[in-house]
Amino acid sequence: MPPPTRRRGGGPELPYRLIAGVEPCPAGWLVVGARLQGITAFPTEPEVFPTFAEILDYRPSFDVIAIHCHLSFPEEDTPGGRTCDREARKLLGFARGGAVKSPPSRHYLRTQDLDARAKKGLDPISARMMRRYAEVADEMQPYRQRQVFEVHPELSFFQLNDDMPMQHSKYTEEGVLERRRLVEARIPGVDVVLDAQLPGGVTARHLLDATADMVTARRIAARAVDRIPEDPEWDEQGVRMELLR
């Protein structure tokens, strides 16, 4: 019997592709993975990874990582953020567009003691996100954008909802139910994700957002994704400044 086909980089050839939606959470990074066979994604039980580097080093590796976190950062503060941020807000409209945040500058990430800033008035969520941004900025290089892509769950829900924004905020019961119904209709077996009980402050909103990120990962793997903007810019480290949906 001939030996099994080997994957590039080692390990047997898998009968499926691994994709992941990644969402920051209090304990690190929530990963909703799926085995992709053809165009069908079969979700796996979600996990929390303490660091972004552990997601990159996971074996067998993910073919596509769709992450709700800035991958590119302007060198200096930019009013209104990157072009992709401004265009995404315009696409989503007033009510949902506010969910698209602008990244801090690389200068800020280099020069600020982020833990000290938290003690001096930066709210806990913003302080935690600054540490997440710094973590990703340290790891991201242009070549990683063959595997890692910046997404936003509200853009994912927008696409799933026939290019219409969600009617309710995800911070309301109506908004959670609205989003859950949408992903349940499109992803068979998604209950294994949405009903998971995870430690570390993971909420139903985190699980829904990471699932939406995974849906965009499926579109990226199928090369059926839209880029915002169509002609991206690059930051000074050579990382594309774009959002995918």
Residue pairs with C-beta under 8 A, 6 or more apart in sequence:
4 12
4 13
5 12
5 13
6 12
6 13
7 13
7 14
7 60
9 61
11 59
11 60
14 60
15 37
16 35
16 36
16 37
16 42
17 35
17 36
17 37
17 63
17 64
17 221
18 33
18 34
18 35
18 36
18 60
18 61
18 62
18 63
19 33
19 34
19 36
19 41
19 62
19 63
19 64
19 65
19 66
19 214
19 217
19 218
19 220
19 221
20 31
20 32
20 33
20 34
20 55
20 62
20 64
20 65
20 66
20 214
20 217
21 31
21 32
21 33
21 66
21 67
21 68
21 151
21 210
21 211
21 212
21 213
21 214
21 215
21 216
21 217
22 29
22 30
22 31
22 32
22 55
22 65
22 66
22 67
22 68
22 69
22 210
22 213
23 29
23 30
23 32
23 67
23 68
23 153
23 206
23 209
23 210
23 213
24 30
24 68
24 69
24 128
24 129
24 132
25 48
25 200
25 201
25 202
25 206
26 128
26 200
26 201
26 202
27 48
27 50
27 199
27 200
27 201
27 202
28 48
28 49
28 50
28 51
28 200
29 48
29 49
29 50
29 51
29 52
29 55
29 132
30 46
30 47
30 48
30 198
30 202
30 206
30 207
30 210
31 46
31 47
31 48
31 49
31 55
31 210
32 43
32 44
32 46
32 193
32 207
32 210
32 211
32 213
32 214
33 43
33 44
33 46
33 47
33 62
33 214
34 41
34 42
34 43
34 44
34 214
34 217
34 218
35 41
35 42
35 44
36 42
36 63
36 218
36 221
39 218
39 222
40 188
41 187
41 214
41 215
41 218
42 188
42 189
43 187
43 189
43 190
43 192
43 193
43 211
43 214
44 192
45 192
45 193
45 196
46 193
46 196
46 198
46 202
46 207
46 210
48 198
48 199
48 200
48 202
49 55
49 58
51 135
52 132
52 135
52 136
52 139
53 135
53 139
55 62
55 65
56 65
56 139
56 144
56 148
61 147
62 147
63 147
63 221
64 147
64 149
64 217
64 220
64 221
65 147
65 148
65 149
65 217
66 149
66 151
66 213
66 214
66 216
66 217
66 220
66 244
67 136
67 148
67 149
67 150
67 151
67 213
68 150
68 151
68 152
68 153
68 209
68 210
68 213
69 132
69 133
69 136
69 150
70 103
70 133
70 136
70 150
71 136
71 140
71 145
71 148
71 149
71 150
71 239
71 240
72 82
72 103
72 140
72 150
72 234
72 235
72 237
72 239
72 240
72 241
72 242
73 103
73 104
73 105
73 106
73 109
73 133
73 137
73 235
73 237
73 239
74 82
74 103
74 105
74 106
74 235
74 241
75 105
75 106
75 107
75 235
75 236
76 105
76 107
77 104
77 105
77 107
77 108
78 102
78 105
80 86
80 102
81 100
81 101
81 102
81 103
82 102
82 103
82 233
82 241
83 229
83 232
83 233
83 241
84 228
84 229
84 232
84 241
84 242
84 243
85 100
85 101
85 102
85 103
85 243
87 228
87 229
88 97
88 100
88 152
88 155
88 228
88 243
89 97
89 98
89 100
90 97
91 97
91 155
91 158
91 228
92 99
92 100
92 154
92 155
92 158
92 165
93 165
95 165
95 169
96 154
96 158
96 165
96 166
99 152
99 154
100 152
100 154
103 133
104 130
104 133
106 137
106 235
106 236
106 237
109 130
109 133
109 134
109 137
112 130
114 127
114 130
114 131
114 134
115 127
115 131
117 127
117 130
118 124
118 127
122 130
140 148
140 237
140 239
141 237
141 238
141 239
142 237
142 238
142 239
142 240
145 239
145 240
149 216
149 217
149 220
149 244
150 242
150 243
150 244
151 213
151 216
151 217
151 243
151 244
151 245
152 243
152 245
153 208
153 209
153 210
153 212
153 213
154 165
154 166
155 216
155 228
155 243
155 245
156 212
156 213
156 215
156 216
156 245
157 165
157 166
157 179
157 182
157 212
158 164
158 165
158 166
158 245
159 215
159 216
159 219
159 226
159 245
160 182
160 183
160 186
160 212
160 215
161 182
166 175
166 178
166 179
167 174
167 175
167 178
168 174
168 175
168 178
169 175
170 176
170 179
170 205
170 208
170 209
171 205
176 204
176 205
176 208
179 208
179 212
180 194
180 204
180 208
183 190
183 194
183 208
183 211
183 212
183 215
184 190
184 191
184 194
186 215
187 211
187 215
190 211
193 207
193 210
193 211
194 204
194 207
194 208
194 211
196 202
196 207
198 207
216 225
216 244
216 245
219 225
219 244
219 245
220 244
225 244
225 245
226 244
226 245
227 242
227 243
227 244
228 242
228 243
228 244
228 245
229 242
232 240
232 241
232 242
233 240
233 241
234 240
234 241
235 241
